[in-house]
């Protein structure tokens, strides 16, 4: 464990102040002793901060950067089917929507997707009212999630409205999100590349001087920016765009080298 001399000096001064206040001996030798101790402690504190500044000056701080374009290998399709009915047609609408959902699942399976790719949520309903507060009917909704690595097949179905139009189904939501299943491994790769870039930059900086690049003393990774290619979007908290199949990932690493 390391101790900060500043705290040690402060504790020592407080102890001596208490000793002086409570002590009965007020001889001049005691005053000289306290002055000498304070002087030594002052030198210790000065020396500590002087060494700290020297160590800081003997460090070279360099920021490395790495970026890479990659393709998503997973797609998540979130959609919400809705049907509307009058006041007396709620049960029939539940039955009709359930049949449509099963037909939709059969369509997905016929296109080569598997049952584990499809997640169907329970249906929900909400009443509708007119301006006078009278109930006029209901809307019945059902949410589905399709998660698959067969991006082409999911896109083909999602971009074709024929199935829903034939059944008078209103799509309250239909959203494709493109993801990457090996993102943790890619992030490690990018941190390594950014660190290597920082080392190359450090070598270039000291190459024109008489200094010699020492060991890496510290490294701190920044947040990852995952965007569509050629985007200028960034965020202090990181960025993850899921709108496009092709993505660009970038990261910075702040390093310090001994000189």
PyMOL commands that set and color helices and strands:
alter all, ss='L'
color gray80, all
select helices_A, chain A and resi 5-22+28-57+90-110+115-117+151-158+162-166+183-207
alter helices_A, ss='H'
color red, helices_A
select strands_A, chain A and resi 59-71+74-85+118-120+124-129+135-148+170-179+216-221+225-227+239-240+246-258
alter strands_A, ss='S'
color yellow, strands_A
deselect
rebuild
show_as cartoon
